[in-house]
Amino acid sequence: MGSEKTIKIKIPKDVHVAWERDFSFLGCYLIAQQHLKELKRYIGVGYSMCAFFHDNSHVVFYRSEADEENFNRKIAERFLNEKGYADFAVGKLKLLTDNFDEFLKKEKRLTKDNVERFFEMANAHFSFHLAVFWSADYIAKHDLIEKNKSLYALLEKYRKYNEHVLPAIERWIAVQKGDISLMRPEECLDIFLRNKKIPIARAKARKNSAFVYFDKCSQSVSIGRSAKNLKEKFDRVFLKRYPFDGKSIKGIVVFPGCYRGRVRVAEKFEDLKKIKKGEILVAPMTRPAYNMYIRHAGAIIVDEGATLSHASILAREFSIPCVIGTKIATKVLKDGDLVEVDADNGIVKRFDKVNDA
């Protein structure tokens, strides 16, 4: 099986894996749309492209690094320089969070009466969620907290206030009837509002291998071997930017310390159940559901990186040496590898043999 809609796909030279986690096709398709349309609509600045690969509810999401830097800088500058915008944005985020909590509690199923409201709420919430999260991270990353203590505290407060919403949406999508989790938003609207029938086989074909690409002019969904080929192409461009010498990986320190041990790679949530006390957790990212497993880790290494990310906060709370933003740790480290996490300097060193350590 090939592409549902064939277009020419351009891979940015600075493409990278923005995040990787367990996620539904519908939820991630919404997020991809939001990057290209809704962020611009609600926040005033968006992205030029994004893409994701979906495989049995596990997603790898790609963005341009220049896009990320542009978005983070512009939205942070707006928070820093535009009087009253911070109060407006966090107030809007709080209202959207409260409304979403009420909606998810009250509405058990996607229906004709609530489908448009659900997508509109999701679009608005994600836009303000991303703005608050990345503006706070930008302030921290550029050592601007001291000059903007009250603003940073405000952004951090509401980042924490709303962080449960995306996981809650995913849980809600998971219990919907039929193959809703494998559909595009417009297909859901067709079903509920236009009484159109969507080929179930097409939706089911997205379960194991689907690659979705968005840019400012077009979008496409590829499935099967075509989807896997696209993922391989994106990964090659990405990994070419971060060559691994077989010995060391660099990242960002979020909690200092030095720890040596064996690696346990957890690309999916189910992999966490295998981690043993004292092993070094290597993951694309972490989230609150990981807490009961992470606290047993001797050290943490993650691909993604933000000073306000869950892994960063948890490492500080549990005093676990942690290096984030390695980009490639899950791609080059394997279960059982002996490594040293130098979280004082942000370096992960791999040893080929025990005697090398």
N, C-alpha and C positions, 0 to 999 in steps of 0.2 A: 504494500500500500504506500502511496506517495503523499503528495501535497493536496490539501483541500483547496488551496488557492495559491497559484504559482506567481511569485514576484522575484525580482532580483534583490538578493540580500547583500547588504554591504556590512562587512565586519570592521568596526573601528580598530585602528592600530593600537589604541589604548584600552581595548575592551578588557574587562576583568570580571571575576565572579563576585558580585556584590553581596550575595548571601546564598546559603544553601540550607534547606530545612524541609521537614515534612509539611506539605501543603496541598490543598485540593487544586485541581485544574481551574475550577470556577473562581476560587479565591485569588489565585495567582493571575488569572486573566484580567480580573478586576484591577489588580495592582498595576499590571502592565498598562492598561488603558489609562489609569490615573496618572501614571508618569508622563504620558504624552498629551493628555487632554485636561484632566481635572486639576492638576497642580497649577497649570497656567491659568485656569479659570478662577480658582479660589485664592491662590497665593501670588500669582503674577509671574512666576518663573517655573519652567518645567524642564523636561529632558528631550533630547533630539532622537534617542533610540533606546530600546531595551529589548531583551529577549529572555525566554526561559525554556528549560527542558523539563518535562514532566514524566516521571516514571513511577507508576504505582504509588501516587501520593507523596513522592519525594521530588523536590524542585531545586534546580540550579538556576539562579537568576543572574543575568549579565547586564552590565551597564558600561557606558563610557566613563572613564575616570575623570576626564575633563568636564563632562556633564556634572558629575558629582561635585567637583570642586567649585564649579560655577554656581550650582544651586546652593550649596552650603554657604558660600561667601555672600551671595546676594540676599539670601533670606536672613542671615545673621546681621548684615549691614542694615537691613530694614528694622530688625528688632533693636539694634543699637542706636539708630539715628532717627527713626520716625516716632515722634512723640505719641504715646497712647496706643501704638500698635501692639505692644506686648500684652497690655491689659485686654485689648480686643481679642487677640489670638487665643490666649489661654482661657478667656471667658467663653469663646466660641467652642474650644476644645472640651471644656468642662460640660457645656450644655449638650454637645453632641455625644459625649461619653455617657452622660446620664440618660439621654433619650435612647441611646442604643441599648443600654442595660435594661431599660424598661421594655423596649421592643422585643429583645431576645427572650425576656422572661415571659412576656404576654403572648407573642406570636410563635406558635410551635411549628408552623409549616409555611412555606412560601405559597402564596395564593394570589388570585386575581386582584384582591383588594389591597395587598401589601407589597407586591413585587416591585413596583416603581419606587415606593418609599424606601424599601430595603437598599436598592442600588444607589439612590440619591444620598441616603444617610452614609453608606459606605464610602462613596466618593468624597463627600465633605469631611468626614472624620479622618480618613487617611491623609488628606491634604494637610490639615492642621496638625495631625500627629507627626508627620514627617517634618513639617516646618519647626515645631517646638523641639523635636529630638535633635535635628541636625544643627540648628542655631545654637543650642546649648553646647553641643559637642564642639562646634567651631570656636566658641568662646573659650572653652577649656583647652582645646588644642593649641590655640594661639596665645595662651597665657594672658587672657583678658579678664579672668575672674576677679582679680583684686580690684580692678577699676569698675567692675560691674557686678558687685556682690548681690545686690537686691534683685537685679534682672536675672542673674544666673540661678539664684534660689527659687525665683518664681517659675522659670522654665523647668527646672529640675523637679519641682513639686508636681507640676501638671504632666510632665513626662511619666512620672510614676503613677499618677492618678489614672491615666488612660491606657497603660501598657497591657492591661488584661483584655482589651477589646478585640484585637486581632485574633488571639487564641480562642476567645469566646465565639467569634464569628465562624471560625473554622469548625468548632464543635457543633455549632448550629447547622452549618452546611452538611456536616457528616451524617446527621440524622434525617435529612430530607429524603422523601420517597423517590424511587426511580433512579435515574442516572443524572440528577441535577448537578452533582459535584463535578461531572465531566462535561458540562455544557458551558457555552459562552453566555454572557449576560443577555445578548440580543436573542439568543435561542430561548432563554427562559421567558423573555417578554413575548416572543412569538407564541409560545405554548399557552401562557396564562391570559394574554390580552388579545391575541389574534386567532386563537383556536387553530394554529398551524401544528402539523405533526412534524417532529424532528426525527430523521432516521436514527434509531437507537444504535444501529451498528456503527454509525459514524462517531457517536459519542463514546461508545465502548472502545473504539479503536484508539482513543486518546489515552486510555488507562496506562498502558505500559511504555509507550514511546511517542511523545508528542513534543514538537518544538514550535514555539510561538515567537514571531518576530514583529516588532512594531517600529516604525519610524514616523516622521511627520507626514509622510504622504501615503503610506500603505501599511498593511498588516497581512500576515499569512500564518497558517497552521499546517505544519508538515507532520506526518505520522509514519510509524514503522521505520524502515531502513533509512528513508530520507531524513527523518528526525534525528536518528543516531549519527548520520553523516554530518549534519549541521552542528550537532554538539561537539563532535570530534574536531571540526574546523575551528569553532570558537575556542575550544580548549587549547588547540595548538597555538593560536595567536596569543592567547592569554599566557600560557606557560613560556612562550618565547621571551616574554618581557621579564620573567623571573627565573632565570636559569639556576638550576640546583647543582652545586659542585660535588654533591654526595656526602658532604661533611657538615655544613652549617646552614642555618636558616636565621634570618633576622626578622625582628618584630618590634612591637611597642611594649614597654614595661607598664604594667598597671598595679602589680604588687611585687616588691622585691624578694630576693632570696635565691638560693641555689639548691637544686635538687637533681639527683641522678636516679634513674629507674627505667622500667620497661614501659613501652608505649601500648596504649589501648585506643585504637581509632574508632570513633563513634560517629559515622556519617549519618546514621539514622537513629531515631530515639530508641528503637529496640536493641541497638548495639550497646547502649548504656548498661543494660542488665548484665553484661559480661565483665564489666570493670571490677577489678579486685582492689582491696585496700592497698594504697601505696603506689598503684600504677599511675602513669602519667596520661591524663585524658587529652586526646587530640580530636578536635571536632571543628566543623565549619563554623558553628556558633553554639551558644547555649540559650536556654530559656528557663522560666520558673519550674517547669515540669521536671527538669534535670536535677533539681536541688538535692534530693535524697541520695542521688548517686555521686554527684560531684564532690560532696563534702568528704568522701573517702579517698579522693585523688591526692597524690603526692604533689602534683603540679598540673597546670592547665596550659594548653597551647591551642589557639584557635586561628582559623584563617581570617576571619573578619576582624574589623577593628574600629572601635569607638570608645572613648573614655567613659561614656555613660552606658555602654552595652551591659547586658545581663552578666556576661562572664567577668567583666571588669568589677562590677559591683559585688558579685558573689565572692570573687577572689579576695577582695579587701575585707569582706565580712568574715570569711573563714580563714583569713591569713594564709592563703595558698599562693605560692610563687606562680605568676601568670604572665604569659607573653601573648599579646593579641596582634592582629594585623599581619600575620606571617604570609598571607595570600595562598601559600602552597603546601602547608603542613600536611593536610589530609591527602594531598596528591603524591607526596614523596615519602612519607613515613608509613611504616607497616606495623601491625600487631607484633609485639615482642622485640622491636628494635630497642637497643640500649641507647638512651640519650641523656644528655645533661642540659637541664633548663637553667641557664644563667639569666635570671630575671632581674639581676642588678644592671645588666648591660643589654638586655633584649636579644640574647643569642641562644639558639638551640643547637647543640652539637651532637651529631650522631656518631656512634662508634661502630666500626665494622665488626670488631671482635671484642670480647670481654677484656682481653689483655691490652687492648688499645686504650681502655678507659683509665 
